Amino acid sequence: MSRLLITGGSSYLGQHLVPQALAGHEVVYTYFSHDPWGWPQGRRLDLRDGVAVQALVAETRPEIILHLAGSNRGGVVMAEVICQGAAHVARAATATQARLIHLSTDVIFDGQHAPYREEDPPAPLHEYGRAKAEAERLVQAHANHVIVRTSLVYGLTRPDHGTAWVMAALGAGQPVTLFTDELRNPIWADSLSRACLELAGLDYRGVLHVAGAQCLSRAAFGLKLLDYWGVTARATLQLGRTDPTRRPQNCCLDTGRAQRLLQTPLPGVDEVLSRPG
Ligand SMILES: NC(=O)c1ccc[n+]([C@@H]2O[C@H](COP(=O)([O-])OP(=O)(O)OC[C@H]3O[C@@H](n4cnc5c(N)ncnc54)[C@H](OP(=O)(O)O)[C@@H]3O)[C@@H](O)[C@H]2O)c1
């Protein structure tokens, strides 16, 4: 049992990871605008406030910080939360000698050179990718870190953000385009949570690509999830192609290192969706 601090416990991923973590660890989780559970382990934290981050880490003395929090809403706030947040968390981890597991993304890559390995240089195309790439750079200032680069996160008990948006738009009769040329290897939130908790207990340091075994287009992925969630209203759904200068096309990650390192399986979408309920 370790003492864990999980930032962004209220995130989509956090809502899978925190309950798993509580089963085997002493946990404090943070939220910003909403606490999904109202449990005594929850603490409100604004990551842009460096003094507050230092104070919470000094008070709770985590052995491991799992830094999930971030924002992809765009604009100044997004960059502040991602970059200042990463810098504040890394500084606090250094001050208390905590191990830091930082969540990053496949869209730090340009989408032209897949499959991407851990050593490949970031080349982000958009604002969110640039902020997450900068956050990686800031986290590397702390020696005992792992940068977990992952892909689209989905779950089986509640639709992920992207799927929820598509379902709402289709339900309202609004046009939705699913891209056939944007390739990703989506990961089941349960697998990613387990992998992060396993990594917390290992000595591995540096970047690790943790994503699902199956590389497929966002269109194929989206259609599989619409089937899973039983969405039949698809009159306004169309398939389309992306603008490769604005959005990375193929960000599939080479996950060989994670598969060799971790005992946690990283199944692909078809395997996860065909699991007996
Ligand atoms: N979802 C994906 O497909 C995906 C793909 C690749 C990588 N990732 C990475 O995985 C991590 C989790 O992603 P997610 O999609 O699950 O996140 P999410 O659902 O968008 O949640 C964002 C989290 O950040 C918190 N937050 C926002 N502003 C904050 C602030 N000023 N101070 C402190 N916390 C703040 C939110 O708290 P409140 O909700 O309480 O406001 C929430 O817990 C992120 O690092 C993300 O980059 C996600």
The ligand as a Gaussian input file, in Angstrom:
#p B3LYP/6-31G(d) Opt

LIG

0 1
 N       -9.461000      11.510000     -22.782000
 C       -8.600000      11.133000     -23.714000
 O       -9.007000      10.576000     -24.774000
 C       -7.115000      11.334000     -23.522000
 C       -6.250000      10.993000     -24.556000
 C       -4.863000      11.147000     -24.353000
 C       -4.405000      11.682000     -23.161000
 N       -5.278000      12.035000     -22.187000
 C       -4.744000      12.614000     -20.943000
 O       -5.291000      11.920000     -19.834000
 C       -5.534000      12.830000     -18.762000
 C       -6.991000      12.733000     -18.348000
 O       -7.800000      13.067000     -19.479000
 P       -9.398000      13.133000     -19.342000
 O       -9.935000      13.287000     -20.739000
 O       -9.883000      12.004000     -18.511000
 O       -9.562000      14.522000     -18.591000
 P      -10.924000      15.358000     -18.421000
 O      -12.073000      14.434000     -18.268000
 O      -10.997000      16.390000     -19.518000
 O      -10.730000      16.105000     -17.039000
 C       -9.890000      17.200000     -16.883000
 C       -9.481000      17.235000     -15.420000
 O       -8.683000      18.390000     -15.155000
 C       -9.240000      19.058000     -14.039000
 N       -8.964000      20.494000     -14.118000
 C       -9.387000      21.377000     -15.049000
 N       -8.942000      22.617000     -14.764000
 C       -8.192000      22.502000     -13.622000
 C       -7.476000      23.419000     -12.810000
 N       -7.401000      24.723000     -13.118000
 N       -6.837000      22.948000     -11.707000
 C       -6.896000      21.619000     -11.396000
 N       -7.559000      20.700000     -12.113000
 C       -8.207000      21.146000     -13.222000
 C      -10.738000      18.763000     -14.108000
 O      -11.359000      18.986000     -12.860000
 P      -12.964000      19.252000     -12.786000
 O      -13.616000      18.273000     -13.730000
 O      -13.297000      18.999000     -11.359000
 O      -13.166000      20.665000     -13.210000
 C      -10.676000      17.273000     -14.473000
 O      -10.392000      16.490000     -13.347000
 C       -5.131000      14.211000     -19.280000
 O       -3.836000      14.511000     -18.852000
 C       -5.165000      14.057000     -20.790000
 O       -4.283000      14.942000     -21.447000
 C       -6.618000      11.876000     -22.336000

